Amino acid sequence: PTYPEDQDSDGDGLVDNYEVYFMTDLNSVDTDGDGISDYDEIYTIDTDPLKVDTDNNGKTDGEEDYDRDGLTNIEERDLGTFMDSTDTDSEGLSDYDEVKVYHTDPLKVDTDGDGVSDYEEVQVAKKLGITDISSIDKTNIFSQELSRNNFDPKLYKENIIQMKVSGNVYGLIDNH
């Protein structure tokens, strides 16, 4: 059963009782018309759902970039990414880089479904000096070397110990 206190007349995620409390329009998803729902303004990006430009800087709240990832709040809304997170799928690439640089899906860890994460494909591509990450998947084996320098004054006067690991692996050797 639906209870009157759970009613959301405009379907914006903000129940009518809260709309009354916040003085937003019960019949409009976006009371101030800035492109961001009343719910997201209140609970996601902490802006005023009654003001188009909460901070009075000349940009609408929709044109702002709350999480500072390079995508506006409206772009994030349209993409379905989180306005309050720079990396919606939490794989290591920012939403901006996925959308504007690598053309991967910021909602999927592995856009092409090949078993190698978008982040890992980008790292391998960088190591190989290529720009097209679509050619990298689990079927590709790459000869790679992982080097780390350790500096420990107790071990050597020069304070340098170098470790190298080599192998033919798919993906990024750092992750194996």
C-alpha positions in Angstrom: 0.0 0.0 0.0 1.1 3.6 -0.7 0.8 6.0 2.2 0.1 9.7 1.8 3.4 10.6 3.4 5.2 8.5 0.7 3.6 10.3 -2.2 5.9 11.9 -4.8 3.6 13.8 -7.1 6.3 14.9 -9.5 8.5 11.8 -9.4 11.7 13.6 -8.5 12.5 11.3 -5.5 11.5 14.0 -3.0 8.3 13.0 -1.3 5.6 15.7 -1.2 6.0 16.2 2.6 9.6 17.2 2.0 8.6 19.3 -1.0 6.4 21.3 1.3 9.1 21.5 3.9 11.7 22.8 1.3 9.1 24.9 -0.4 9.7 23.3 -3.8 7.0 22.7 -6.4 5.2 19.4 -5.8 4.5 19.2 -9.5 7.9 20.0 -10.9 11.0 17.9 -10.8 13.2 21.0 -11.1 11.5 23.9 -9.3 14.1 26.5 -10.2 14.7 25.3 -13.8 18.5 25.0 -13.6 18.6 21.5 -15.0 19.1 19.7 -11.7 16.3 17.9 -9.9 15.1 19.2 -6.5 16.2 15.9 -5.0 19.8 16.1 -6.4 20.1 19.8 -5.3 19.1 18.9 -1.8 20.7 15.5 -1.2 23.5 15.2 -3.8 25.2 18.6 -4.5 23.8 20.7 -1.7 22.5 23.6 -3.8 19.3 25.6 -3.3 16.5 24.1 -5.3 14.8 27.6 -5.3 17.8 29.4 -6.9 19.1 28.9 -10.4 22.6 30.1 -9.4 23.0 29.2 -5.7 26.5 30.8 -5.3 25.7 33.8 -7.5 28.8 33.3 -9.7 27.0 33.7 -13.0 26.7 30.0 -13.7 23.5 28.0 -13.2 23.8 25.1 -10.7 23.5 22.8 -13.7 26.5 24.4 -15.4 28.6 24.0 -12.3 30.9 21.0 -11.7 30.2 19.9 -8.1 32.8 17.1 -8.0 35.4 19.0 -10.1 35.9 16.2 -12.6 35.6 18.3 -15.7 31.9 17.4 -16.4 29.1 19.8 -15.6 26.3 18.7 -13.3 24.0 18.6 -16.3 26.5 16.4 -18.3 26.7 14.1 -15.3 22.9 14.0 -15.1 22.6 13.1 -18.8 25.3 10.5 -18.6 23.9 8.9 -15.4 27.2 9.4 -13.6 27.4 10.7 -10.0 27.6 14.4 -9.6 29.4 14.0 -6.3 32.1 11.5 -7.5 34.9 12.0 -9.9 35.0 8.2 -10.8 31.5 6.7 -10.9 32.6 3.1 -11.6 35.5 3.4 -9.2 38.1 1.8 -11.5 40.7 4.5 -11.5 39.8 6.7 -14.5 37.9 9.9 -13.9 34.4 10.3 -15.5 35.8 13.1 -17.6 38.7 11.0 -18.9 36.4 8.1 -19.7 34.0 10.3 -21.7 36.2 12.9 -23.3 39.6 11.2 -23.6 39.3 7.4 -23.8 35.7 7.1 -25.0 34.9 4.4 -22.5 31.7 4.0 -20.4 32.1 5.7 -17.0 29.4 3.4 -15.7 31.3 0.2 -16.5 34.7 -0.9 -15.1 35.3 -2.9 -18.4 33.5 -1.1 -21.2 34.3 -3.7 -23.9 33.7 -6.7 -21.7 37.0 -8.3 -22.5 38.1 -9.0 -18.9 40.5 -6.2 -18.7 39.4 -3.0 -16.9 39.4 0.3 -18.7 42.0 1.6 -16.3 44.3 -1.3 -16.9 43.9 -1.0 -20.7 44.8 2.7 -20.5 47.9 1.8 -18.4 49.0 -0.9 -20.8 48.5 1.5 -23.8 50.6 4.1 -22.1 53.4 1.6 -21.5 53.2 0.4 -25.1 53.0 3.9 -26.5 49.7 3.4 -28.3 46.6 5.5 -28.1 43.9 3.0 -29.2 42.9 1.0 -26.1 40.4 -1.1 -28.0 43.3 -3.4 -29.2 44.1 -4.4 -25.6 42.3 -7.4 -24.1 43.1 -10.8 -22.4 44.0 -12.4 -25.7 47.0 -10.0 -26.2 50.1 -11.0 -24.4 52.7 -8.3 -23.8 56.3 -8.5 -22.8 56.6 -6.1 -19.9 59.1 -5.3 -17.1 58.2 -4.0 -13.7 61.0 -2.1 -11.9 61.0 -0.6 -8.4 63.7 1.2 -6.6 64.1 0.8 -2.9 66.2 3.2 -0.9 67.2 1.8 2.5 70.3 3.4 4.2 70.8 0.3 6.3 71.5 -1.9 3.3 74.0 -0.1 1.0 76.1 3.0 1.0 74.6 4.0 -2.3 71.2 3.3 -0.9 70.0 1.8 -4.1 68.5 -1.6 -4.6 66.7 -2.3 -7.8 64.2 -5.1 -8.3 63.1 -6.2 -11.8 60.4 -8.6 -12.7 59.8 -9.5 -16.4 57.2 -11.6 -18.0 54.7 -12.1 -20.8 51.3 -11.2 -19.3 48.0 -9.8 -20.4 46.9 -6.5 -18.9 49.3 -4.6 -16.7 52.2 -6.5 -15.1 51.9 -4.2 -12.0 48.6 -6.0 -11.2 49.9 -9.6 -11.4 
